[in-house]
Amino acid sequence: MIAVAARTYRNYGECRAAFERLCADIAELPGAVHHTAEGSGWVWRLRDNAGGAVAVSSRAYERHSTCQAAYERFRALLAGLGSGGVIPFDEAE
């Protein structure tokens, strides 16, 4: 697992639409690596333009550099999907 949603959605359609917006808008969305709440590791958060978290790392990382690399890979993955890549979801769900 790469990331988890930072918000809940009422149904599949709402979740799917939010994911597609995330892919399309990834270049403009701010985010960063932060200490965990306990201060014993690193997590990343991707935020919307209002500052609310939209996606977070699926786990804490021991090293800042490893967390930063995971964050950058996630952004690159979404950018690829937003530019016409295949979105790996079954329409029937």
N, C-alpha and C positions, 0 to 999 in steps of 0.2 A: 504494500500500500504506500502510495506516494504522499497523499495529503487527505485531509478530511474537510468537509464543509464546516464553516463556523456558524452556519445558520441552519434552521430546520425548514422544511418545505411541506406543504399540505398534501402534495401529490406528485406523481412522476412528471407531469407536464410542467409544473412550476419549477421543479428541480432542473429539468432539461433546459428550459428557457434561461434559467440563471447560469447554467454551465456554458451555454452557447454565448451569452453576453460576456462571461468571464474570458472565454477564448478570444472573442472579438476585441475586447477592451484591454487585454493584458499589457500592452505597451504603455498605457496611460495610468495603470494602477500602481500605487505605492506599496511598498512592503519592506520588511527588514528582518534581520536575525536579532533575537533578544534572549536574555537569560530566562530560564524557566522561573515560574513563580517561587519555587523553592531555592533558586539560585545555584542549582547543582548541575546544570546542563544548558543546552541551547535549543531553541525552537525558532521557527520562522512563521511570520504571519503576512498574508497578503490582504490589503485593505481596499475598500472602495474609496471613491473620491471624497466621501463624507467622513472617512476615518474609521468606519466599521469594518471589523474583520469579516472576510468572505471565505478564506481558506487558510488552514493552518497545517503545519507539519504533522504527520501522523505519529510522530514519536519525538522524544528529546534526544539530542546528540551530545556526546561527550565533548567533542571538539568544535570550536567555532568554525574552523575551516571546513569541516565535514558538513556542518549544517548549512553554511553559505553555499557550498557546492550543490547540495540537494535543492536548495531554494532556486538557484540559477537553472538547474536542470528542469525543475517544475515550470518555471517561467518559459523556458525554451520549448518545452512540450506543449504548453497551452498556445504559444505563438504559432507553432506548427499546425496545430489543430484549427486555429482561427484563420489561418491563411489557406484553407482549403484541404487540410488533412482530414483523414477519416476520424470521425468521432465514434469511439467504440461502445455504442449503446444499441441495444436491440429496441427497435421502434415498438415492439409488441408489449414491452414491459409497462 
